[in-house]
């Protein structure tokens, strides 16, 4: 009888403990739910400027539409290219942006739109400064990055299609052979060159680039395209300044493009044979 009473008492104690545990867990669940409801779907205002810049920098770009007065336009969606561009911009964001009043925006060579993963987008312009939305970069510490970004985007913009578009009626084009004989191109000559360039393929990966450098052979011709930059406004002078796009034509099916108007002249390699078309245009041939 005594044992039975002890058993009942133990069961009662266990029952009370279970009830207390259940009530505790229920209260804990209610508190967690209340905190969640309190913070969910509420707009948090970030008033600190550094926090705002940090929030902007954490946006992930997924696509860039880029336009250049010289090269035309292109769409950049390759993740490795976007990452390279964003790494340069990220270095600039470590320095203090310029104020609007400090900006002397006069030479926007490149412009476009950045599309982000979250669906947002922002416009940018690039010249002496980089401006993304309302944020401007271009102090003395940023200048090397501005130039680096400009060179990189110009390199991306130099596609066979955009390069062929420069061989047009408006621009002067010449073919120069290895003996420095110069032949000015007419309408039909330009059409032949343009059609050949459209069949070229740009060399992007390092292995193919190394192969091209080693196998290109001798340069046989130079195709020079003169893009009018500005007319000299000084009275009694008629000087015109040109940006020169040079295409070196090699014997083994490669061409190398260089924009001599840039501060840093990059060599852009493409695979394609323009030897025959240059030979037909050149009066002397090789």
Secondary structure, DSSP 4 states (H G I P E B T S, - for coil): -HHHHHHHHHHHHHHHHHHHHHHHHHHHHHHHHHHHHHHTT-PPP---HHHHHHHHHT--EEEEEEEETTTEEEEE--HHHHHHHHHHHHHHHTSPPBPGGG-------EEEEEEETTS-EEEEEESSSEEETTEEE-STTTHHHHHHHHHHHHHHH--HHHHHHTSSSSSEEEEEETT--EEE--HHHHHHHHHHHHT-EE--SHHHHHHHHHH---EEEEEEEEEEEEE--STT---EEEEEEEEEEETTSEEEEEETTSSS---EEEE---HHHHHHHSSS--
